[in-house]
Amino acid sequence: SSAGKVTCSKVGLKIIGIGTGRRRPVFTWTATAGTWLVTAANVWIENMVFIGEGIDAVVTMWNVTADDCTVVGCEFQIGKTSFVPLLGITITGAINRFKFYHNAVHGLAVANCTNFIQIAGGGDGHEFIGNSIKGNFTTTLGCINNITTANTNLVITDNVFINATASATKCLVFLTGSNGFCMRNTFGIGSGAAPLTGDAIHRASNGTVAAVNTDGSAFI
């Protein structure tokens, strides 16, 4: 309900939720300034549910400012009519090795976040593996957006990224010079066949489709 209401400030902290579905720990945002903060290195968070829909226009649900934060097997609910967070996770500063594994991110077909993950300040070795991220994001920004400083050694594999906004052209946007690899991902957009912006990122075996109720035929 307030900025830093939950602050992970102990190095090596590991939080693992018990249960399945909505019988796991559930956290709901009820103030626009409410933020889950990760300020210490080597924090691990697993099997939790985060609902950014208790109030409209949450500025950012999470703010990560330390190296080696790992998020595994969590669910993020990011939009229903009149209750939409602006950002899901903000990665701030030149922090390294943020890892996002096997998480489910979803919202209804209403204007959702600007983008779910915003990487501000660069960093090295971020990994996004085995996730599904779907929402009505900004048409030219998509699910993950990198601002300020380029990223290095990105790993983006085996994900489903869908920007369901009408005429959306992007799912992932990285600054010029960002590098790493993007392989075996499925992209859903509303227009075009270039869901990834990343001039120095190696890519292979990615499929993209620009409309619902049709098979993807473009590979990037």
FIPARO-424870 format. One line per 8 residues: their letters; for each residue x, y, z of N, C-alpha, C, CB. Coordinates in nm, 3 decimals. Atoms other than C-alpha are relative to their C-alpha. Glycine has a CB too. Layout:
N
A = X,Y,Z,X,Y,Z,X,Y,Z,X,Y,Z | ... .
This chain:
220
SSAGKVTC = 0.081,-0.121,0.000,0.000,0.000,0.000,0.084,0.126,0.000,-0.091,0.001,0.118 | -0.087,-0.115,0.003,0.304,0.228,0.007,0.133,-0.039,-0.061,0.020,0.059,0.140 | -0.131,0.028,0.058,0.647,0.261,-0.153,0.086,-0.076,0.101,0.071,0.131,-0.043 | -0.084,0.078,-0.090,0.872,-0.005,-0.007,-0.075,-0.073,0.108,0.100,0.087,0.062 | 0.078,0.074,-0.099,0.590,-0.174,0.181,0.063,-0.136,0.024,-0.147,-0.016,-0.046 | -0.083,0.120,-0.011,0.784,-0.491,0.108,0.137,0.036,-0.057,-0.064,-0.124,-0.076 | -0.136,-0.030,0.045,1.161,-0.437,0.087,0.090,-0.119,0.028,0.054,0.128,0.069 | -0.093,0.113,-0.014,1.401,-0.724,0.024,0.140,0.060,0.013,-0.008,-0.099,-0.124 .
SKVGLKII = -0.123,-0.072,-0.028,1.710,-0.575,0.188,0.110,-0.087,0.061,-0.029,0.114,0.092 | -0.099,0.092,-0.056,1.897,-0.885,0.311,0.067,-0.079,-0.113,-0.066,-0.096,0.102 | -0.074,0.072,0.103,2.169,-1.030,0.089,-0.027,-0.150,0.011,0.151,0.028,0.011 | 0.024,0.144,0.002,2.085,-1.385,-0.016,-0.138,-0.042,0.046,0.101,-0.067,0.083 | 0.136,0.033,-0.045,1.721,-1.365,0.096,-0.070,-0.089,-0.103,-0.082,0.129,0.024 | 0.075,0.090,0.087,1.507,-1.647,-0.046,-0.142,-0.012,0.053,0.068,-0.141,-0.009 | 0.141,0.006,-0.039,1.125,-1.628,-0.038,-0.070,-0.096,-0.094,-0.067,0.141,-0.003 | 0.068,0.100,0.082,0.931,-1.933,-0.160,-0.142,-0.017,0.052,0.077,-0.137,0.002 .
GIGTGRRR = 0.139,0.018,-0.037,0.552,-1.940,-0.157,-0.040,-0.146,-0.001,-0.088,0.078,-0.093 | 0.049,0.137,-0.011,0.375,-2.260,-0.056,-0.141,-0.006,-0.060,0.000,-0.050,0.149 | 0.132,0.019,0.055,0.073,-2.392,-0.245,-0.001,0.011,-0.152,-0.095,0.100,0.059 | 0.018,-0.009,0.144,-0.067,-2.381,-0.598,-0.114,0.096,-0.032,-0.028,-0.139,-0.061 | 0.107,-0.090,0.041,-0.292,-2.147,-0.797,-0.011,0.120,0.092,-0.132,-0.074,-0.004 | 0.020,-0.112,-0.090,-0.447,-1.879,-0.578,0.004,-0.041,0.147,-0.132,0.067,-0.030 | -0.031,0.040,-0.138,-0.367,-2.081,-0.267,0.147,0.023,0.031,-0.037,-0.147,0.023 | -0.134,-0.049,-0.027,-0.020,-1.936,-0.295,-0.010,0.137,0.069,0.084,0.010,-0.132 .
PVFTWTAT = 0.004,-0.137,-0.052,0.075,-1.609,-0.122,-0.039,0.099,-0.110,0.138,0.040,0.060 | 0.050,-0.097,0.097,-0.110,-1.325,-0.300,0.021,0.141,0.055,-0.151,-0.025,-0.032 | -0.023,-0.139,-0.037,-0.005,-0.959,-0.290,-0.076,0.090,-0.098,0.153,0.035,0.001 | 0.082,-0.088,0.083,-0.246,-0.689,-0.417,0.038,0.145,0.027,-0.151,-0.024,0.026 | -0.038,-0.141,-0.012,-0.151,-0.326,-0.485,-0.123,0.086,0.021,0.078,0.047,-0.125 | 0.116,-0.085,-0.032,-0.388,-0.067,-0.330,0.037,0.148,0.006,-0.061,-0.042,0.132 | -0.044,-0.140,0.006,-0.185,0.256,-0.368,0.087,0.018,-0.122,0.076,0.041,0.130 | -0.075,-0.021,0.125,-0.035,0.408,-0.681,0.150,0.002,0.024,-0.043,0.131,-0.066 .
AGTWLVTA = -0.143,-0.003,-0.031,0.301,0.450,-0.506,0.049,-0.131,0.060,0.030,0.113,0.096 | -0.039,0.128,-0.059,0.300,0.094,-0.372,0.106,-0.069,-0.085,-0.121,-0.091,0.015 | -0.111,0.061,0.074,0.625,-0.082,-0.467,0.062,-0.112,0.082,0.107,0.106,-0.034 | -0.079,0.108,-0.058,0.792,-0.414,-0.395,0.145,0.030,-0.038,-0.047,-0.143,-0.053 | -0.138,-0.040,0.025,1.160,-0.320,-0.359,0.096,-0.116,0.021,0.038,0.118,0.090 | -0.112,0.094,-0.017,1.464,-0.543,-0.411,0.126,0.084,0.002,0.004,-0.110,-0.115 | -0.115,-0.089,-0.016,1.762,-0.351,-0.274,0.128,-0.073,0.039,-0.031,0.104,0.104 | -0.118,0.079,-0.036,1.998,-0.635,-0.176,0.029,-0.103,-0.109,-0.020,-0.070,0.137 .
ANVWIENM = -0.040,0.095,0.103,2.192,-0.873,-0.400,-0.043,-0.142,0.036,0.152,0.005,-0.020 | 0.025,0.144,-0.013,2.112,-1.240,-0.457,-0.133,-0.032,0.068,0.112,-0.063,0.078 | 0.135,0.029,-0.051,1.741,-1.224,-0.370,-0.070,-0.095,-0.096,-0.082,0.131,0.017 | 0.071,0.102,0.078,1.532,-1.521,-0.491,-0.147,0.003,0.045,0.064,-0.145,0.020 | 0.144,-0.003,-0.032,1.148,-1.501,-0.510,-0.069,-0.102,-0.089,-0.060,0.144,-0.021 | 0.056,0.113,0.074,0.944,-1.804,-0.613,-0.145,-0.029,0.043,0.086,-0.125,0.019 | 0.133,0.055,-0.023,0.582,-1.924,-0.645,-0.092,0.095,0.077,0.012,-0.130,0.075 | 0.086,-0.101,-0.062,0.396,-1.604,-0.552,-0.093,0.059,-0.106,0.086,0.112,0.068 .
VFIGEGID = 0.094,-0.066,0.089,0.104,-1.409,-0.702,-0.001,0.150,0.032,-0.144,-0.061,0.014 | -0.005,-0.145,-0.015,0.121,-1.032,-0.761,-0.109,0.063,-0.086,0.141,0.055,-0.038 | 0.116,-0.056,0.069,-0.196,-0.841,-0.853,0.010,0.153,0.004,-0.134,-0.048,0.064 | -0.015,-0.145,0.007,-0.147,-0.484,-0.972,-0.129,0.071,-0.034,0.104,0.036,-0.101 | 0.131,-0.048,0.042,-0.519,-0.418,-1.002,-0.087,0.048,0.117,-0.072,-0.109,-0.075 | 0.080,-0.047,-0.112,-0.628,-0.299,-0.658,-0.031,0.148,-0.008,0.070,-0.029,0.130 | 0.021,-0.143,0.024,-0.608,0.062,-0.778,0.054,0.030,-0.139,0.072,0.090,0.111 | -0.047,-0.035,0.135,-0.555,0.232,-1.114,0.132,0.075,0.007,-0.106,0.083,-0.073 .
AVVTMWNV = -0.122,-0.080,0.024,-0.219,0.368,-1.235,0.108,-0.017,0.106,-0.037,0.145,-0.010 | -0.118,0.027,-0.082,0.030,0.200,-1.002,0.123,0.040,-0.082,0.007,-0.152,0.044 | -0.114,-0.053,0.076,0.357,0.369,-1.102,0.091,-0.114,-0.047,0.080,0.101,0.086 | -0.072,0.122,0.034,0.560,0.048,-1.092,-0.021,-0.100,0.114,0.153,0.027,-0.024 | 0.025,0.098,-0.104,0.477,-0.272,-0.907,0.128,-0.037,0.075,-0.065,-0.124,-0.060 | -0.130,0.038,-0.058,0.841,-0.368,-0.850,0.106,0.100,-0.041,0.040,-0.142,-0.044 | -0.120,-0.074,0.038,1.169,-0.179,-0.843,0.121,-0.080,0.050,-0.001,0.145,0.060 | -0.116,0.083,-0.032,1.488,-0.386,-0.856,0.125,0.084,-0.019,0.005,-0.129,-0.090 .
TADDCTVV = -0.118,-0.086,0.005,1.813,-0.205,-0.776,0.127,-0.074,0.044,-0.020,0.123,0.088 | -0.117,0.077,-0.043,2.055,-0.488,-0.688,0.024,-0.118,-0.093,-0.019,-0.049,0.145 | -0.040,0.110,0.088,2.243,-0.762,-0.872,-0.065,-0.132,0.040,0.151,-0.015,0.000 | 0.032,0.142,-0.021,2.134,-1.124,-0.911,-0.136,-0.023,0.066,0.107,-0.063,0.083 | 0.138,0.026,-0.042,1.762,-1.096,-0.843,-0.058,-0.107,-0.091,-0.087,0.130,-0.004 | 0.058,0.110,0.076,1.585,-1.416,-0.952,-0.147,-0.015,0.036,0.076,-0.133,0.026 | 0.144,0.016,-0.019,1.208,-1.450,-0.999,-0.043,-0.125,-0.075,-0.079,0.127,-0.050 | 0.030,0.131,0.058,1.075,-1.803,-1.060,-0.144,-0.041,0.029,0.097,-0.106,0.055 .
GCEFQIGK = 0.130,0.064,-0.019,0.730,-1.949,-1.116,-0.105,0.087,0.064,0.017,-0.120,0.082 | 0.098,-0.091,-0.058,0.532,-1.640,-1.017,-0.105,0.041,-0.104,0.070,0.123,0.057 | 0.108,-0.050,0.086,0.210,-1.494,-1.158,-0.017,0.150,0.026,-0.134,-0.077,0.025 | 0.024,-0.145,-0.009,0.159,-1.123,-1.232,-0.127,0.031,-0.077,0.122,0.082,-0.056 | 0.127,-0.039,0.062,-0.193,-0.995,-1.303,0.003,0.151,-0.016,-0.124,-0.047,0.085 | -0.040,-0.139,0.026,-0.156,-0.657,-1.471,-0.105,0.085,-0.069,0.122,0.000,-0.082 | 0.094,-0.094,0.058,-0.481,-0.516,-1.597,-0.143,-0.052,-0.011,0.046,0.038,-0.132 | 0.142,0.018,0.029,-0.859,-0.505,-1.587,-0.059,0.139,-0.018,-0.073,-0.080,0.114 .
TSFVPLLG = 0.061,-0.129,0.031,-1.100,-0.229,-1.681,0.011,0.096,0.118,-0.146,-0.019,-0.040 | -0.017,-0.109,-0.097,-1.011,0.092,-1.492,0.101,-0.028,0.110,-0.132,0.031,0.062 | -0.101,0.032,-0.100,-0.737,-0.081,-1.290,0.123,-0.056,-0.071,-0.056,-0.102,0.106 | -0.115,0.038,0.084,-0.408,-0.084,-1.482,0.129,0.060,0.057,-0.022,0.047,-0.146 | -0.129,-0.056,-0.040,-0.051,-0.051,-1.350,0.074,0.054,-0.122,0.086,-0.108,0.072 | -0.074,-0.060,0.112,0.178,0.165,-1.562,0.121,-0.085,-0.038,0.045,0.140,0.036 | -0.114,0.089,0.022,0.480,-0.064,-1.523,-0.010,-0.118,0.095,0.135,0.075,0.018 | -0.004,0.115,-0.088,0.522,-0.412,-1.384,0.127,-0.002,0.084,-0.010,-0.128,-0.081 .
ITITGAIN = -0.129,0.007,-0.069,0.894,-0.436,-1.298,0.093,0.103,-0.062,0.061,-0.143,-0.009 | -0.103,-0.094,0.045,1.150,-0.155,-1.322,0.134,-0.048,0.053,-0.031,0.145,0.048 | -0.137,0.037,-0.037,1.516,-0.258,-1.322,0.082,0.128,-0.013,0.058,-0.117,-0.092 | -0.058,-0.133,-0.005,1.703,0.055,-1.218,0.150,-0.005,0.027,-0.069,0.084,0.107 | -0.144,-0.008,-0.019,2.074,0.133,-1.250,0.072,-0.111,-0.076,0.034,-0.007,0.147 | -0.081,0.098,0.074,2.358,-0.071,-1.397,0.013,-0.129,0.080,0.140,0.058,-0.031 | -0.005,0.126,-0.075,2.264,-0.388,-1.213,0.011,-0.116,-0.098,-0.127,-0.015,0.091 | -0.032,0.114,0.086,2.351,-0.732,-1.346,-0.079,-0.124,0.038,0.148,-0.030,0.006 .
RFKFYHNA = 0.051,0.137,-0.016,2.202,-1.076,-1.394,-0.139,-0.008,0.064,0.096,-0.080,0.082 | 0.140,0.018,-0.037,1.831,-1.017,-1.334,-0.051,-0.122,-0.076,-0.087,0.129,-0.033 | 0.045,0.125,0.061,1.671,-1.357,-1.400,-0.150,-0.017,0.022,0.078,-0.122,0.057 | 0.146,0.011,-0.002,1.303,-1.409,-1.486,-0.034,-0.132,-0.067,-0.071,0.122,-0.072 | 0.015,0.136,0.050,1.220,-1.781,-1.521,-0.142,-0.053,0.024,0.102,-0.092,0.066 | 0.125,0.078,-0.010,0.890,-1.959,-1.591,-0.111,0.074,0.076,0.028,-0.132,0.069 | 0.104,-0.082,-0.061,0.658,-1.677,-1.487,-0.114,0.023,-0.099,0.057,0.135,0.048 | 0.117,-0.027,0.083,0.307,-1.601,-1.616,-0.048,0.142,0.028,-0.114,-0.102,0.027 .
VHGLAVAN = 0.043,-0.139,-0.010,0.209,-1.238,-1.684,-0.120,0.018,-0.091,0.115,0.100,-0.038 | 0.121,-0.011,0.083,-0.141,-1.154,-1.805,-0.088,0.115,0.045,-0.079,-0.131,0.003 | 0.099,-0.102,-0.029,-0.405,-0.885,-1.825,-0.115,-0.012,-0.098,0.062,0.141,-0.006 | 0.115,0.003,0.090,-0.748,-0.842,-1.979,0.027,0.090,-0.121,-0.128,0.045,0.074 | -0.018,-0.075,0.125,-0.793,-0.684,-2.323,-0.042,0.145,0.018,-0.081,-0.064,-0.113 | 0.018,-0.143,-0.022,-0.784,-0.329,-2.191,0.139,0.062,-0.002,-0.076,0.030,0.137 | -0.131,-0.067,0.001,-0.508,-0.069,-2.199,0.077,-0.043,0.124,-0.016,0.154,-0.004 | -0.080,0.052,-0.111,-0.240,-0.233,-1.986,0.121,0.089,0.026,0.046,-0.143,-0.029 .
CTNFIQIA = -0.122,-0.071,-0.030,0.107,-0.132,-1.878,0.060,0.067,-0.124,0.101,-0.094,0.062 | -0.085,-0.053,0.106,0.329,0.092,-2.084,0.085,-0.113,-0.055,0.090,0.117,0.051 | -0.062,0.130,0.028,0.545,-0.220,-2.081,0.011,-0.072,0.134,0.142,0.017,-0.070 | -0.003,0.072,-0.127,0.575,-0.496,-1.823,0.134,0.017,0.070,-0.028,-0.148,-0.023 | -0.133,-0.017,-0.058,0.953,-0.485,-1.767,0.070,0.116,-0.069,0.083,-0.130,-0.011 | -0.078,-0.111,0.054,1.145,-0.160,-1.811,0.140,-0.009,0.059,-0.067,0.138,0.033 | -0.139,0.008,-0.043,1.523,-0.189,-1.797,0.062,0.137,-0.020,0.079,-0.110,-0.079 | -0.053,-0.137,0.004,1.664,0.153,-1.710,0.141,0.000,0.058,-0.093,0.099,0.077 .
GGGDGHEF = -0.136,-0.007,-0.052,2.040,0.181,-1.684,0.090,-0.111,-0.045,-0.003,0.002,0.147 | -0.088,0.102,0.058,2.172,-0.113,-1.881,0.014,-0.121,0.090,0.135,0.058,-0.027 | -0.026,0.121,-0.077,2.332,-0.405,-1.703,0.045,-0.114,-0.089,-0.124,-0.040,0.078 | -0.057,0.114,0.073,2.488,-0.736,-1.803,-0.065,-0.130,0.047,0.153,-0.005,0.021 | 0.038,0.137,-0.034,2.361,-1.092,-1.818,-0.143,-0.021,0.044,0.087,-0.047,0.104 | 0.140,0.024,-0.035,1.984,-1.049,-1.777,-0.053,-0.120,-0.079,-0.087,0.127,-0.029 | 0.053,0.122,0.065,1.793,-1.372,-1.856,-0.152,-0.005,0.014,0.063,-0.126,0.062 | 0.145,0.016,0.005,1.431,-1.424,-1.959,-0.026,-0.134,-0.068,-0.071,0.120,-0.077 .
IGNSIKGN = 0.008,0.138,0.050,1.356,-1.795,-1.999,-0.132,-0.064,0.042,0.119,-0.084,0.050 | 0.117,0.082,-0.027,1.032,-1.992,-2.028,-0.121,0.074,0.053,0.035,-0.103,0.094 | 0.112,-0.078,-0.052,0.787,-1.710,-1.951,-0.110,0.017,-0.103,0.049,0.136,0.045 | 0.106,-0.050,0.089,0.451,-1.609,-2.096,-0.038,0.139,0.050,-0.125,-0.097,-0.002 | 0.031,-0.138,-0.035,0.390,-1.233,-2.102,-0.098,0.053,-0.104,0.130,0.088,0.006 | 0.104,-0.047,0.090,0.066,-1.104,-2.253,-0.071,0.120,0.061,-0.101,-0.112,-0.031 | 0.073,-0.118,-0.046,-0.095,-0.761,-2.227,-0.019,0.098,-0.113,0.073,0.066,0.116 | 0.021,-0.106,0.098,-0.215,-0.456,-2.413,0.099,0.113,0.029,-0.149,0.053,0.003 .
FTTTLGCI = -0.108,-0.093,-0.028,0.114,-0.266,-2.404,0.006,0.111,-0.106,0.134,-0.074,0.007 | -0.023,-0.103,0.099,0.226,0.050,-2.584,0.044,-0.065,-0.131,0.106,0.102,0.050 | -0.020,0.069,0.128,0.234,-0.040,-2.955,0.146,-0.013,-0.039,-0.074,0.071,-0.109 | -0.139,-0.001,0.045,0.600,0.049,-3.007,0.100,-0.040,0.108,0.035,0.136,-0.051 | -0.088,0.036,-0.110,0.738,-0.073,-2.672,-0.013,-0.147,0.039,-0.029,0.087,0.120 | 0.021,0.142,-0.024,0.582,-0.410,-2.592,0.025,-0.044,0.143,0.087,-0.077,-0.089 | -0.010,0.065,-0.130,0.651,-0.648,-2.305,0.123,0.044,0.079,0.002,-0.150,-0.017 | -0.126,-0.039,-0.064,1.014,-0.554,-2.230,0.058,0.116,-0.079,0.101,-0.120,0.006 .
NNITTANT = -0.053,-0.120,0.065,1.163,-0.213,-2.302,0.125,0.045,0.074,-0.107,0.114,-0.002 | -0.130,-0.043,-0.054,1.523,-0.098,-2.250,0.019,0.148,-0.029,0.117,-0.085,-0.060 | -0.022,-0.143,0.018,1.590,0.272,-2.192,0.133,0.041,0.063,-0.115,0.081,0.062 | -0.117,-0.067,-0.059,1.889,0.492,-2.105,0.133,-0.059,-0.045,-0.009,-0.007,0.151 | -0.129,0.061,0.029,2.178,0.244,-2.149,-0.021,-0.141,-0.056,0.089,-0.005,0.127 | 0.013,0.131,0.064,2.225,-0.065,-2.369,0.031,-0.114,0.097,0.093,-0.008,-0.120 | -0.026,0.122,-0.077,2.223,-0.418,-2.222,0.102,-0.087,-0.072,-0.131,-0.079,0.022 | -0.096,0.094,0.060,2.494,-0.679,-2.277,-0.030,-0.142,0.047,0.144,0.040,0.037 .
NLVITDNV = 0.011,0.144,-0.031,2.484,-1.060,-2.287,-0.140,-0.041,0.046,0.101,-0.038,0.107 | 0.138,0.040,-0.028,2.106,-1.091,-2.284,-0.022,-0.146,-0.039,-0.098,0.091,-0.076 | 0.046,0.135,0.034,1.954,-1.441,-2.281,-0.152,0.002,-0.001,0.056,-0.108,0.101 | 0.146,-0.004,0.014,1.596,-1.456,-2.414,-0.041,-0.125,-0.077,-0.049,0.132,-0.074 | 0.030,0.126,0.066,1.476,-1.810,-2.487,-0.131,-0.061,0.050,0.114,-0.098,0.020 | 0.115,0.087,-0.032,1.161,-2.024,-2.495,-0.114,0.075,0.071,0.045,-0.115,0.087 | 0.108,-0.081,-0.056,0.914,-1.746,-2.411,-0.114,0.018,-0.100,0.053,0.136,0.044 | 0.109,-0.052,0.082,0.575,-1.636,-2.541,-0.021,0.145,0.039,-0.133,-0.085,0.018 .
FINATASA = 0.020,-0.143,-0.021,0.546,-1.258,-2.581,-0.115,0.046,-0.089,0.131,0.081,-0.030 | 0.113,-0.049,0.079,0.214,-1.105,-2.690,-0.032,0.144,0.040,-0.124,-0.090,0.019 | 0.050,-0.137,-0.017,0.142,-0.736,-2.731,-0.133,0.006,-0.071,0.102,0.108,-0.056 | 0.134,0.016,0.056,-0.233,-0.752,-2.781,-0.065,0.132,-0.040,-0.088,-0.071,0.098 | 0.056,-0.128,0.043,-0.285,-0.381,-2.849,-0.018,0.001,-0.152,0.092,0.117,0.045 | 0.024,-0.006,0.144,-0.442,-0.325,-3.191,0.111,0.079,-0.069,-0.138,0.065,-0.029 | -0.108,-0.059,0.082,-0.175,-0.239,-3.451,0.135,0.002,0.070,-0.036,0.141,-0.039 | -0.130,0.007,-0.067,0.106,-0.318,-3.204,0.104,-0.058,-0.094,-0.008,-0.086,0.129 .
TKCLVFLT = -0.108,0.047,0.087,0.439,-0.367,-3.382,0.117,-0.058,0.078,0.048,0.113,-0.087 | -0.116,0.043,-0.076,0.675,-0.452,-3.094,-0.038,-0.080,0.124,0.082,0.120,0.040 | 0.007,0.072,-0.127,0.715,-0.703,-2.813,0.123,0.027,0.087,-0.013,-0.149,-0.026 | -0.125,-0.024,-0.072,1.079,-0.640,-2.718,0.074,0.114,-0.067,0.088,-0.128,0.006 | -0.073,-0.114,0.055,1.274,-0.315,-2.762,0.126,0.023,0.084,-0.089,0.129,-0.004 | -0.128,-0.022,-0.066,1.645,-0.284,-2.676,0.077,0.109,-0.073,0.082,-0.130,0.006 | -0.074,-0.111,0.058,1.874,0.012,-2.733,0.109,-0.049,-0.095,0.062,0.085,0.111 | -0.107,0.028,0.095,2.129,0.022,-3.014,0.126,-0.045,0.075,0.030,0.124,-0.086 .
GSNGFCMR = -0.120,0.053,-0.062,2.432,-0.186,-2.923,-0.025,-0.107,0.103,0.076,0.109,0.062 | 0.032,0.110,-0.091,2.251,-0.421,-2.685,0.031,-0.132,-0.069,-0.150,0.005,0.046 | -0.037,0.127,0.063,2.377,-0.775,-2.743,-0.042,-0.119,0.085,0.150,-0.004,-0.025 | 0.042,0.125,-0.063,2.310,-1.137,-2.652,-0.068,-0.087,-0.103,-0.094,0.027,0.119 | 0.071,0.082,0.097,2.079,-1.394,-2.809,-0.147,-0.016,0.037,0.065,-0.136,-0.012 | 0.146,0.013,-0.011,1.705,-1.438,-2.866,-0.040,-0.118,-0.088,-0.075,0.132,-0.043 | 0.022,0.123,0.076,1.603,-1.791,-2.969,-0.122,-0.076,0.053,0.124,-0.090,0.006 | 0.113,0.087,-0.030,1.296,-2.018,-2.978,-0.112,0.071,0.075,0.046,-0.119,0.079 .
NTFGIGSG = 0.110,-0.074,-0.060,1.046,-1.749,-2.879,-0.115,0.012,-0.098,0.047,0.139,0.046 | 0.118,-0.025,0.081,0.692,-1.694,-3.004,-0.051,0.141,0.030,-0.110,-0.106,0.026 | 0.044,-0.138,-0.014,0.577,-1.337,-3.067,-0.138,0.019,-0.060,0.101,0.095,-0.066 | 0.130,-0.038,0.054,0.224,-1.206,-3.114,-0.012,0.151,0.000,-0.114,-0.064,0.081 | 0.017,-0.144,0.014,0.169,-0.853,-3.245,-0.122,0.027,-0.087,0.128,0.067,-0.061 | 0.117,-0.033,0.079,-0.098,-0.665,-3.437,0.030,0.038,-0.143,-0.073,0.110,0.063 | -0.036,-0.047,0.134,0.098,-0.552,-3.742,0.148,-0.024,-0.024,-0.035,0.149,-0.017 | -0.140,0.015,0.038,0.420,-0.627,-3.928,0.059,-0.133,0.037,0.080,0.108,0.061 .
AAPLTGDA = -0.071,0.126,-0.027,0.682,-0.896,-3.876,0.134,0.027,0.066,0.019,-0.079,-0.129 | -0.126,-0.036,-0.066,0.950,-0.727,-3.664,-0.025,0.032,0.147,0.066,0.120,-0.070 | 0.037,-0.026,-0.140,0.851,-0.768,-3.298,0.118,0.032,0.091,-0.071,-0.119,0.055 | -0.120,-0.023,-0.080,1.212,-0.737,-3.174,0.082,0.112,-0.059,0.084,-0.128,0.011 | -0.099,-0.100,0.037,1.429,-0.427,-3.187,0.126,-0.029,0.080,-0.051,0.146,0.027 | -0.126,0.032,-0.065,1.791,-0.518,-3.113,0.105,-0.027,-0.105,-0.015,-0.121,0.095 | -0.087,0.010,0.118,2.056,-0.452,-3.377,0.119,-0.092,0.019,0.050,0.136,-0.038 | -0.117,0.083,-0.024,2.334,-0.653,-3.209,-0.034,-0.130,0.073,0.102,0.077,0.080 .
IHRASNGT = 0.045,0.122,-0.067,2.127,-0.943,-3.072,-0.009,-0.113,-0.102,-0.137,0.022,0.071 | 0.014,0.117,0.086,2.172,-1.284,-3.233,-0.139,-0.059,0.018,0.109,-0.105,0.032 | 0.136,0.054,-0.007,1.837,-1.439,-3.317,-0.013,-0.120,-0.093,-0.103,0.107,-0.037 | 0.022,0.120,0.082,1.720,-1.776,-3.448,-0.123,-0.073,0.052,0.124,-0.093,0.002 | 0.113,0.089,-0.032,1.409,-1.998,-3.456,-0.108,0.069,0.081,0.049,-0.121,0.076 | 0.110,-0.074,-0.062,1.170,-1.727,-3.339,-0.114,0.012,-0.099,0.048,0.141,0.047 | 0.116,-0.014,0.087,0.817,-1.726,-3.481,-0.083,0.120,0.040,-0.084,-0.127,0.004 | 0.084,-0.116,-0.030,0.589,-1.426,-3.509,-0.127,-0.004,-0.083,0.077,0.131,-0.027 .
VAAVNTDG = 0.129,-0.007,0.069,0.224,-1.374,-3.602,-0.060,0.136,0.027,-0.095,-0.114,0.047 | 0.048,-0.138,-0.009,0.053,-1.041,-3.667,-0.152,0.009,0.004,0.052,0.080,-0.115 | 0.146,-0.004,-0.011,-0.312,-1.136,-3.617,-0.047,-0.119,0.082,-0.068,0.000,-0.142 | 0.058,0.113,-0.071,-0.534,-1.354,-3.403,-0.064,-0.096,-0.102,-0.105,0.047,0.106 | 0.068,0.100,0.082,-0.691,-1.672,-3.544,0.071,-0.025,-0.134,-0.142,0.044,-0.024 | -0.078,0.032,0.118,-0.411,-1.730,-3.790,0.131,-0.062,0.044,0.025,0.125,-0.089 | -0.128,0.061,-0.031,-0.092,-1.934,-3.800,0.113,0.096,-0.033,0.018,-0.131,-0.076 | -0.116,-0.084,0.029,0.240,-1.755,-3.779,0.078,-0.057,-0.117,0.089,0.012,0.122 .
SAFI = -0.077,0.045,0.116,0.444,-1.770,-4.096,0.134,0.073,-0.011,-0.080,0.021,-0.127 | -0.123,-0.076,0.008,0.724,-1.524,-4.027,0.097,-0.046,0.109,-0.028,0.152,0.013 | -0.103,0.039,-0.096,1.051,-1.615,-3.857,0.107,0.107,0.004,0.061,-0.138,-0.036 | -0.102,-0.103,-0.012,1.308,-1.375,-3.722,0.121,-0.057,0.074,-0.054,0.124,0.073 .
